[in-house]
Amino acid sequence: MTTIQSINPATGKVISEVEMHTDDQVSRMLRKSAESFGEWKRTDVSERRELLKGFARILRKNKQQYGELISTEMGKVIKQAVPEVAKCADMFDYFADSAEKMLEPEPAEEGACNSFIHYEPVGTVLAIKPWNFPFWQVLSAASHVLAGGNVMLLKHSSYVPLCALEIENIFSEAGFPEGVFQTLLIDWRTASSLISRDAINAVSFTGGHDAGQKVAELAARNMKKFVLELGGSDPFIVLDDANVEMAAKVGVPSRFMNTGQMCIAAKRFIVAEEIAEEFIESFVSRTESLKIGDPLDPDTDIGPMVREEQVEVLEDQVRDAISRGAKALVHGGRKKSEGYMYSPTVLGDVGREMRVMREETFGPVAPIITVRNETEAIELANDSEFGLGASVWSQDRDRAMRVASELETGMVGINSFCTPQACLPFGGVKKSGIGRELSRHGFLEFMNIKSLKVY
């Protein structure tokens, strides 16, 4: 039987191997999901609320244990892995408390008849999720998918099979009915083949653009609803009137959190010429102070990248920049050690034609480019096929709001790092995706919005 290896990226050594599900097992799980949906959608929202609340309590109780699993299996430093779990608990509480109101029928004025808008779950949602936030990426979607009365089948990244199985265990421990949430241990080819099957009603995908495009094609061909979150190359714009020290202080974790392996990370630093020297000096100094090493050490800031192939892609992007005239302000790069360690790198004298500006850099590399004015900053920020998030820094709030309104993105943080929040929709435009997660907007993505006219 084929297996999936769980590898510790800090050592490069295999932790364990798990058996993949056979075609027969997958078919049984699909049938179970459909059966469970019939009951789950009729479960009173108050009962679903208590189960969601119970799930959140288990996450909080065992957050250290789950954080250590995340750190061991994909390399996130423990001081970020434990908060990831805690944030998932907050997410479940939010939708547990909000679902009933979100599901209330809405009256609509329409002549002499009584008209209403009803919200009803669509069925089984296939969730295809990545490794970089192995709990959050799954549970931020599951929180509102399940709260609305849908059920979920998870195809997690093959890099994190132990996290995938542990998440399923937590649902069982919390008392969710069997089949409401199931983990599929399958490869990408099998996962994509499921989209055409009648048992799947919708798809929630987070990952790379090429795979996302294939999901969209398959879903559209089979008339299935889909939501795609496909990464980004987020601009971090520091205008000439910004609080430069604060921008640099926030900019470093904005780029290097999770070893830079984050879709919403700041990836292109666009800085006004007038304050560039001050910003770069502070940014470089703060980057050089980051501690690299064992992700389970509570003092570590930068852990390993997830796999060797990810390191190689990043190395190629940096080599391209250097060959085109970029200057290494912080000489990072691959470390001679076991595992997949890559030290933070900061690049200056960057040009817009370089790969670090044209592509998503999924690792600890920060390219800095200077601009003459606000207009050039906006034009450069929008000169990208991506449009997920952005950050704008200015002490003039109206100016920052004006710049934000010109950016072609799904999210903007003003004098802050753009991070997901339960009450705000999360998603992008252009090649960063279609649809939204979180908030009422994300909640309704997988609901049938039904109009009723009563005479």
C-alpha positions, -999 to 999 in steps of 0.1 A, spaced: 0 0 0 13 35 -9 23 57 21 28 94 28 60 103 47 60 129 74 94 146 75 108 169 101 122 198 80 146 208 108 164 175 104 153 162 71 145 129 88 113 109 84 90 111 115 66 84 104 47 71 74 9 69 70 -10 47 46 -29 64 19 -66 56 15 -76 32 -13 -102 40 -39 -127 18 -21 -120 37 12 -124 70 -5 -157 59 -20 -170 49 14 -160 82 29 -178 101 1 -210 81 8 -206 87 46 -202 124 40 -234 126 20 -253 106 46 -240 128 74 -250 159 56 -286 148 56 -285 148 94 -261 177 100 -280 203 80 -311 195 101 -292 197 133 -305 228 152 -280 257 150 -279 258 188 -266 223 189 -240 230 162 -230 260 183 -222 239 213 -201 214 192 -181 243 177 -176 258 212 -164 224 225 -140 221 196 -125 255 205 -121 244 241 -101 214 231 -79 235 209 -71 259 238 -66 230 263 -41 213 240 -26 242 221 10 235 233 7 199 221 -7 208 187 18 236 184 46 212 189 32 189 162 31 219 138 67 228 146 79 193 142 61 185 110 64 217 90 90 238 108 70 267 121 87 282 152 69 272 184 62 308 195 41 312 163 27 276 161 9 278 195 -8 311 187 -19 296 154 -39 270 173 -53 296 197 -64 318 168 -83 288 154 -101 284 187 -111 321 185 -124 315 149 -146 286 160 -160 307 188 -168 336 164 -188 314 140 -204 295 168 -217 328 182 -225 343 148 -240 315 127 -276 318 140 -278 355 131 -261 348 97 -287 321 89 -318 342 98 -341 346 68 -341 382 55 -374 399 46 -375 416 12 -400 442 0 -417 430 -31 -452 444 -38 -481 428 -19 -465 395 -12 -442 384 16 -407 378 2 -378 363 21 -342 353 14 -333 319 30 -298 305 34 -293 268 31 -261 247 31 -250 233 -3 -236 199 9 -202 184 10 -173 208 6 -140 194 -6 -112 214 11 -78 212 -5 -54 229 18 -16 237 20 11 230 46 22 265 57 -5 270 83 -15 234 88 -42 240 114 -54 275 104 -58 269 67 -81 240 74 -100 253 104 -105 289 92 -126 274 64 -141 245 84 -154 269 111 -179 286 89 -185 257 65 -196 235 93 -214 263 112 -236 268 82 -247 231 81 -223 218 54 -199 189 59 -163 188 49 -138 164 33 -102 175 38 -74 168 13 -44 183 32 -9 188 19 12 156 18 38 175 38 15 174 69 -3 141 72 0 140 110 -16 174 114 -44 163 90 -51 132 111 -49 151 144 -75 176 132 -99 148 124 -93 133 158 -102 166 175 -135 167 157 -142 132 170 -132 142 205 -154 172 204 -184 150 196 -191 159 160 -212 133 143 -192 108 123 -187 119 87 -192 156 93 -155 161 90 -132 135 74 -95 136 63 -87 120 30 -51 106 27 -48 109 -10 -26 124 -37 -34 154 -59 -45 134 -89 -71 116 -68 -83 148 -51 -88 165 -85 -107 135 -98 -132 139 -69 -144 173 -81 -164 157 -109 -182 132 -86 -218 139 -75 -209 135 -39 -189 167 -40 -209 199 -40 -183 226 -37 -145 231 -34 -124 253 -11 -89 256 -23 -58 273 -10 -25 269 -28 -5 278 -59 -20 294 -90 -15 265 -115 -32 240 -92 -59 265 -84 -66 271 -121 -70 233 -126 -95 232 -97 -114 261 -112 -116 244 -146 -128 211 -131 -153 228 -108 -167 250 -136 -169 220 -160 -190 202 -134 -210 232 -122 -196 232 -87 -191 263 -66 -155 271 -57 -134 295 -37 -97 300 -45 -70 316 -24 -39 315 -46 -12 335 -28 3 369 -35 32 392 -38 20 418 -14 34 454 -16 46 471 16 45 508 8 64 532 30 55 568 20 77 598 26 57 609 57 56 575 74 67 567 109 98 550 95 110 532 127 75 517 132 73 507 96 106 488 98 97 473 132 64 459 117 79 452 83 104 426 96 78 402 110 55 410 81 81 395 58 98 368 79 70 353 100 67 316 94 101 318 77 85 339 50 63 310 39 30 330 40 7 341 13 -2 373 30 34 382 39 49 415 28 69 405 -3 78 437 -21 90 467 -1 83 499 -19 100 528 -1 100 566 -9 135 578 -18 135 605 9 133 580 38 148 549 21 182 551 39 166 554 73 142 526 66 168 503 52 192 508 81 165 499 106 151 470 86 185 455 80 195 459 117 163 442 129 167 414 103 202 407 114 190 403 150 166 374 142 176 341 157 177 311 134 176 275 146 155 248 162 118 256 158 110 241 192 133 265 209 110 293 223 137 320 214 139 310 177 126 335 152 134 317 120 130 279 115 136 257 85 118 259 52 94 230 46 114 211 19 145 211 -2 126 220 -34 113 252 -17 149 262 -9 160 256 -44 132 278 -59 142 307 -35 179 303 -43 171 306 -81 151 338 -75 179 354 -54 205 344 -80 184 360 -107 182 393 -87 220 394 -80 228 387 -117 206 416 -127 223 441 -103 206 437 -70 228 441 -39 227 418 -9 221 441 22 218 410 44 238 380 31 215 351 41 209 320 21 212 283 27 228 272 59 252 243 61 233 222 86 209 193 86 174 201 75 163 229 52 176 260 68 177 293 49 188 325 66 169 358 59 182 377 29 176 414 22 181 428 -13 186 464 -23 190 481 -57 161 459 -69 145 464 -103 110 456 -113 120 431 -140 137 408 -114 119 375 -104 117 386 -68 94 414 -80 75 394 -106 69 361 -88 58 351 -53 89 346 -31 78 320 -6 106 322 19 127 346 39 138 371 12 130 408 13 135 429 -19 135 467 -14 129 491 -42 127 529 -40 103 552 -57 102 590 -63 66 597 -53 32 583 -43 20 579 -79 50 557 -87 45 537 -56 9 529 -65 18 521 -101 46 498 -90 24 481 -64 -2 474 -90 23 461 -116 18 425 -105 -4 396 -116 -12 391 -79 -36 411 -57 -40 395 -23 -30 421 3 -10 453 9 3 475 36 5 514 34 25 535 58 18 572 62 11 595 92 -16 612 71 -46 589 75 -66 604 46 -36 601 23 -31 564 33 -68 558 27 -66 574 -7 -36 552 -17 -53 521 -3 -83 528 -25 -60 528 -56 -45 494 -49 -57 464 -68 -59 440 -38 -85 422 -17 -71 436 16 -51 465 28 -35 472 62 -29 509 70 1 514 93 -3 478 101 4 443 88 -26 428 69 -36 397 89 -68 376 88 -96 384 112 -128 365 117 -150 396 111 -133 406 78 -135 388 44 -102 372 34 -93 368 -3 -78 385 -33 -82 397 -69 -64 390 -102 -43 358 -99 -46 358 -61 -80 341 -62 -118 342 -64 -142 344 -36 -138 350 1 -133 331 34 -142 344 69 -168 370 79 -204 368 67 -192 370 31 -171 338 35 -199 322 54 -223 327 25 -199 314 -2 -211 278 5 -247 286 11 -276 283 -13 -292 318 -13 -328 309 -19 -356 334 -26 -391 327 -13 -423 345 -23 -454 338 -2 -488 350 -14 
